[in-house]
Amino acid sequence: MLAVTLLGVGCSKAYIPNTDVEDTMQNRDVVLFCERYRHAVEDKNIAQLLKLMSPSYFEDGGNTKNEDDADFDKIREFLTGDFLHTGGVRYEMRYRRITVTETNHIYVDYTYASAWKVPGVKQEEWHHKVADNRLDLVRDGDSFKIVAGM
């Protein structure tokens, strides 16, 4: 009985703390990069967010409507406009899965909980959202760039 139990323990996977992601060197690098992104969102660090984005950034909003498509310039416009009017940002990420595709894209599936303050009629108001999202990354030397999902 003890041998069967020890065999099962020896084959179990280790996970990065506070994630559902297997603990490998590559996955740790990806999570560390994503944490830089998360902190840049909370700090409203526009320069850092733009640095983490690929110049070829593009997303189609998951539908066929062109009006909600976003490229690098549109995200930069949002970050330097509406995003700056937020009074505070809280952004938590629970990493669910990291997948490397055949085309060397790295998908980071996560659940986020965000809260942000915006000017209201009488005072600033907190808004909240919890949802799933996916960052699409590509390697950039020793680091990564975000090509979609911000």
HELIX and SHEET records of a PDB file:
HELIX    1   1 LEU A    2  GLY A   10  1                                   9    
HELIX    2   2 MET A   25  GLU A   42  1                                  18    
HELIX    3   3 ILE A   46  LEU A   52  1                                   7    
HELIX    4   4 ASN A   66  ASP A   68  5                                   3    
HELIX    5   5 PHE A   72  THR A   80  1                                   9    
HELIX    6   6 ASP A   82  HIS A   85  5                                   4    
SHEET    1   A 2 PHE A  58  GLU A  59  0                                        
SHEET    2   A 2 ALA A  70  ASP A  71 -1                                        
SHEET    1   B 4 GLY A  88  VAL A 100  0                                        
SHEET    2   B 4 HIS A 105  VAL A 118 -1                                        
SHEET    3   B 4 GLU A 125  ASP A 140 -1                                        
SHEET    4   B 4 SER A 143  ALA A 148 -1                                        
END                                                                             
